[in-house]
Amino acid sequence: MRARTEDFLPYALLLPSLVFLALLILIPMVQALLLAVQADTGELTTEYVRRMAGDVNFNDAWRNTLLLIVLVVPLQIVLALVMALLINSRFKGHQWFLYIYAIPLAISDLAAGILWLAVFTERGYLNTVAQGVGFIDQAKVYLSFENFGGLLAAIVIAESWRATAIVMVILVAGLQLIPRDYFEAADLFGASRVRRTMHVGLPLLRPSLQSALIIRTIFAFQTFAVVLALAGRNMPVIAAEAYSWYANNRNAHLAASYALVLLGLTIAFTVVYLRVLGLREAEVKR
């Protein structure tokens, strides 16, 4: 009887997670698919997908989304890795540094966007400080339709500040799992701090880096609150278009079509990451 209970225990522990995935992920995915390809009468149709493809903001939305992925994710990985290595070096006050930089984790996406809007707006803190120290003579407009570079830079900075802490926490946890014996052995053989980090720390941190890369990319596809707060409709992204069609235009079918594009891109990037990282891991083992 005890052996049967122990055999059943792993499945019992997994059951809450499976129920969670089914109720909040699997079922909404099926419902979104049906909304995108099914008319109100119940017939299958491609009308909503064609309307989405012909939407004036569709091309800009998926291009801007991919552009943000390319800019934000590598920047956050590098920044988070640097900060995680600094914290792991246990310099004086490293705990306070960790607590302070983890503060953005408690701030919502929209609140972070509004916070940085107060920085980059025409009468915001950036122009005020720059004029006060004499860097500029008059206030500059960073967040305008004509200044796409300014919009993009503001969004990248705001999103990097908001979400880099997530990646940092993952990497710090990964570094904490590496036995200190490896670093002590490297010290005995005379390895410098840089060589110790490059040849000991980073290879052992690879699983955490892989997880952080995949998780952050998935979340980056869903970015829209920061974009709406800073750029409004001047810089469309896929998630914001899905929200706009559902909340403003009251068209759940087109919103579901945009959501399916987002889901497809997320799955594609995840599969590519897993295949590429899996191949590299296999080559390293050989």
FISE-929474 format. One record per atom (N, C-alpha, C): x, y, z. Coordinates in pm, whole numbers, plus 50000, padded with zeros to 5 digits. Example, Ala and Ser with C-alpha at 12.3 -4.5 7.8 and 13.67 -1.06 7.14 Angstrom:
<nodes>
513194943150780;512304955050780;513204967050780;512854977550708;513674989450714;512905000350787;
</nodes>
This chain:
<nodes>
500834987950000;500005000050000;500875012650000;501935012250081;502835023750088;503555025849955;503945014849891;504635015949762;503715022049658;502435018449658;501485024249563;501315039249588;501275042949716;501135057149750;502335065049702;503535059649719;504735066649674;504785067649522;504275057549453;504235058149306;503255068749257;502165070549331;501135080049290;501485094349330;502375096049429;502675109249484;503195119149380;504125115549291;504595125449192;503475130749104;502545121949064;501435126348980;500475135449058;500305132449187;499455140849271;500055154849287;501375155449298;502035168449311;501975176349181;501955169449069;501865176248939;500445180448904;499455174548967;498065177148931;497675191948941;498005199249050;497645213549053;498235221448938;499475218448901;500095225548789;499395222348658;499025209648640;498315205848518;496945212548509;496255213248621;494945220048624;495125234848592;496145241048651;496435255148624;496715257348476;497565249048415;497895250548274;496675248548186;495835239048223;494645236248142;493635247748148;493395252948268;492365263248285;492805276848233;494065280448253;494525294048222;495355294948095;495745283748036;496565284447914;495935276247801;495715263347824;495255254747716;493845258447668;492915259747761;491535262947723;491435276847657;492085287547712;492065300447641;492685299847502;493725291447482;494325289947350;493325284147251;492595273847293;491585267747206;490465277747176;490045285247277;488985295247257;489455306147160;490695310647173;491215320847081;491285315546939;491685302946923;491745296946790;490365296346727;489365292546805;487995291846754;487475305746718;487775315846801;487345329446770;487965334546641;489205330546613;489895335646495;489415329146366;488935316846373;488585309546250;487105305946243;486305310746339;484895307046341;484025319446345;483035320046256;482115331246253;481095329946365;480295340446381;479275340246486;478225329346462;478055325546336;477085315046303;477635301046328;478935300046358;479545287046383;480315281346267;480255287846150;480955282946033;482425287046037;483275278445981;484695281545973;484935291845863;485805301345890;486065312045794;487475317545813;488015323045705;489325329845712;489165344945701;487925349645715;487665363945699;488455372345799;488475368145924;489125376346027;490645376346011;491195365245969;492635364745943;492985373845826;492145373745721;492395382545606;492235397245644;491265400245726;491095414145771;492285418645856;492795409545938;493965413046018;495165415645927;495385406845828;496525408545737;496425421445657;495195425945631;495005438445557;494885450645645;494985448845776;494895460145869;496055469745848;495795482645861;496815492745835;497985491845932;497755486546051;498815485846151;499485472146161;499035462446083;499535448846101;501025447746071;501465452645956;502885451345919;503785458746019;503385470846056;504185478246153;504195471246288;503085464846324;502985458446455;503965446846469;503985437946370;504885426446386;506345430446367;506605440646283;507985445346268;508475452046396;507655460546455;508055467146581;508225457046694;507365446846697;507485436546800;508815429146789;509155425046667;510435418046647;511615427246674;511475440046639;512555449546665;512795451046815;511735451846893;511895452747038;512525440147095;512155428547040;512755415847086;514255416147063;514655420346943;516085420446907;516875430146994;516265441347030;516985451547107;516925449047257;515755445447307;515555444847451;516145432147513;515875420647454;516275407947516;517795406747530;518605408847425;520065407847446;520585418047547;520045430247543;520485440447638;520185436147781;519005430747805;518635426547939;519475414647985;519765405447896;520585393847932;521975398447975;522565407647899;523915412547932;523895420148064;522945429448080;522865437248205;522615428148325;521695418748310;521385409748421;522575400948456;523325396648355;524505388348381;525575396148456;525795408648415;526775416948484;526385419148629;525115422448651;524655424948788;524675412248872;524325400848812;524355388348887;525785384748927;526735386948837;528135384148870;528635393548980;528205406048975;528595415449081;528045411049216;526785407149217;526175402749343;526845390049393;527155381049301;527795368449341;529215370449393;529845381649354;531195384549405;531165388649552;529935391249602;529725394349744;530525406649789;530485417049707;531105429549748;530305435549863;530915445049931;530275450950047;528995458350006;527895454350065;526605460350031;525895453549916;526335441349877;525715434749761;524255431249787;523885428649914;522495425349943;521575437349920;522035449249960;521235461249937;521095463949788;522155461349712;522095463049566;521045453949507;520995441449553;520005431849504;518585436449537;518365440849660;517025445049701;516565457349623;517485466949605;517115479349536;516775476649390;517595468749323;517355466549181;516175457149157;515755449849261;514585441149246;513275448649264;513345461649299;512125469549319;511225469649196;511755470849072;510845470848956;509985458448943;510365447549008;509525435549003;508165437849066;508085447449159;506825450149228;505985460649157;506465465749045;505755476348972;505105470448848;503875473948824;503165468948706;503735475048579;503415468848466;503905473748337;503435488048311;502165490548334;501615503848307;502215514248399;502395510848527;502995520348621;504425523648580;505165513648533;506525516248486;506525525448364;505575523248273;505485531848157;505155546148193;504225548148286;503855561648330;505025568348402;505765560448478;506935565748549;507965571148450;508255563548345;509235568148246;508655578748154;507335579348142;506715590348068;507015603548134;507035603648268;507385615848341;508845619848319;509665610548274;511075613648246;511235619148105;510585612748007;510865615847867;509895625847804;508835629647874;507915639247815;508585652947798;507965661747721;508595674547688;508935682747813;508095681847914;508345689048040;508775679448150;509375668348111;509755658248207;511105660948271;511525651348352;512755652848429;513985653748340;514015646548228;515195646548143;515455660348086;514435666648029;514605680147975;514905690248086;514265688648201;514485697948312;515925697648359;516455685548378;517845684048424;518815688748315;518545684848190;519445688748081;519495703948063;518355710548076;518355725248069;519015731448190;518845725148306;519415730648428;520935730648428;521545720348366;523005719548362;523575725648234;522705730448145;523165737448026;523455728647906;523015716047905;523255707347790;522395711247670;521185716147696;520285720247588;519715733947622;519355741447517;518795754747536;517285754447553;516625745247482;515175744147493;514785729547498;513595727147550;513135713347569;513005706047435;513425693547432;513315685347313;512115675847325;511555672647210;510415663447206;510955649647169;510965640747265;511485627247241;510385617647196;509175619547246;508075610147223;507105615947122;507485615546995;506625620646889;506645610846772;505655611946687;505555603046571;506735605046477;507205617546465;508315620246374;509645615146427;509755613246557;511005609046619;510905594246660;510965585446560;510825571146588;511995566146672;513185571346648;514345567246726;514205570646873;513645582546901;513415586447039;512385577647106;511305574547035;510285565447089;510885551847121;511635546547024;512215533247041;513205533047158;514055543147167;515035543747275;514355544647411;513305552847421;512585554147548;511945541047589;511355533847495;510705521147526;511735510747567;512865510247496;513925500547530;514455503247671;514675515947703;515195519447837;514165515747944;512915519547922;511875516848022;511655501848041;511595494347932;511365479947942;512575472948001;513775477547970;514975471548029;515025473948179;514665486148221;514635489148365;513605480748437;512445478748372;511345471748438;511585456848450;512155450448348;512155435848344;513525429348356;514605437248360;515925431148374;516055423948508;515365428848610;515435422648743;514955408148741;513995405048653;513505391248644;514645382048601;515355386148497;516475378148447;517575377448552;517835388748620;518885389048720;518615379148833;517365378348879;517025369048987;517275354548944;516925351348819;517165337748768;518655334648766;519455344148718;520895341848708;521555341448846;521105349848938;521655349449074;521355335849137;520155330749117;519815317549171;520705306749108;520975307948978;521855298348912;523275298848965;523775310948988;525125312349043;525215306849184;524155308349262;524165303249399;524235288049402;523785281449295;523795266849290;525155261149249;526035269649197;527355264849157;528215262949281;528765251049304;529605248849424;530815258149424;531125263449539;532275272449551;533595265249528;533575251949534;534805244349515;535405246749377;534545248649276;535055250849141;535865263849134;535345274249194;536045287149192;537325286449277;537265279349388;538455277949471;539535270049400;539135259849324;540115252249246;540745260949139;539945269549075;540485278648974;541465288349037;541175292949158;542105301849228;543435294949257;543365282249293;544585274749324;545485273349201;544865272449083;545645271248960;546045284848903;545755295548979;546215308748940;545345315948838;544095311948824;543215318448727;542795332148779;542815341848690;542355355248727;540835355348740;540295366348791;538835367148808;538115366348674;538695372548570;538065372248438;538065358048382;539215351348387;539315337648335;538445328148417;538365330548547;537525322148632;536065323648594;535675335848563;534285338248523;533995332248386;534905334148290;534685329748153;534725314548140;535645308048210;535885293748190;535265284848297;534805290748407;534195282848514;532745287148537;532535299948562;531205304748598;530195303848484;530545309348368;529595309848257;529205296048204;530175286748185;529735273348140;528785266548237;529025268048367;528135261848465;526815269348478;526795281848434;525565289948440;524715288248315;525165280348220;524455279148093;522995274948108;522635265048191;521205261548204;520345273348251;520855281148345;520095292848392;519985303448283;521055305348207;521015314848096;519995310547991;519945297647962;518975292747865;517545295147913;517295291948038;515945294048093;515575308748094;516515317348134;516245331748139;515985337247999;516735332447901;516545337147763;515175333547711;514745321247733;513445316847682;512315324147754;512385324847887;511325331347963;511215346047929;512335352947918;512305367247889;511795370047748;512145361447653;511645363347516;510135361647511;509625351647582;508175349447585;507465361647643;507995366947753;507375378647815;507535391147728;508645392047654;508875403747571;507855404747458;507385393347407;506355393547305;505055399747357;504835398947488;503585403847546;503665418547587;504765425147559;504935439047600;503965448147525;503165455547598;502325465647532;501965477147625;501915475047756;501535485847847;502575496947847;503855493247851;504915503347845;504885510647711;504625503247604;504555509447471;503395519147463;502235515347515;501075524147512;501295536647596;501945535047710;502165546447799;503115556647736;504145551947666;505155560947611;504855565447468;504315556347387;504125559547245;502675560347202;501775555347285;500375555447243;500175546747120;499505552247020;499285545046894;500355548146790;501375555746829;502425559446734;503385548046704;503405537946789;504285526446767;503485513646795;502765508446697;501935496546720;502785484046739;502355475546832;502925462346852;501775452346853;502085439646839;501045429546821;500135428746943;500715428347062;499905427147183;498975439147200;499465451147168;498645463147181;497515463047078;497785457946958;496725457146856;495635447346899;496045436246957;495045426647006;494185433147114;494815440447206;494065447247312;493145457847253;493635465447156;492835476247097;491595470747025;491775460046949;490635454346878;489605448446974;490065443547087;489115437647183;488445448347269;489245457647324;488715467347422;488095479547356;488705484447248;488235496847185;487255494247070;487595484646984;486765482046867;485725471046889;485775464447004;484805454247041;484715443146936;485855438946886;485895428246786;486795417146839;486185407346905;486975396546966;487615387546862;487025386646742;487575377946638;488915383146587;488995395946557;490265401646512;491295401846624;490835404446746;491755403946860;492345389946875;491505379746858;492005365946866;492975362846752;492755368646635;493675366546524;495055372246557;495085384246612;496365390046655;497005381446765;496185376546857;496715368146965;497325355346910;496735349746804;497285337646744;498635340446677;498755352046615;500065355846558;501105356646668;500725362746778;501625363846893;502005349946946;501025341146955;501285327547002;502205320146905;501965321746775;502795315146676;504245319646682;504455332846694;505805338046703;506505333146830;505765332846940;506345328247066;506765313647057;505905305247001;506235291046986;507425289346892;507445296946781;508545295846686;509875299446749;509915310646822;511155314846887;511585304646993;510635299447068;510965289647172;511545276847111;510945272047002;511455260046936;512855262446882;513075274146821;514405277246768;515425277646881;515075284346991;515985284947105;516325270847155;515305262547172;515535249147226;516395240747132;516155242047001;516935234346905;518385239146901;518565252346893;519915257746885;520695254947013;520085257947127;520765255647254;520975240847281;520025232447237;520195218047254;521325212647170;521455217647045;522545213346959;523885217447016;523975229847068;525225234447125;525595226247249;524595222847329;524875214847448;525375200947409;524795195447303;525235182247256;526665182847204;526995193847134;528365195347083;529365196547197;528975203847303;529865205447418;530125191947486;529065183747498;529225170747562;530135161647481;530065162847346;530955154847264;532425158747283;
</nodes>
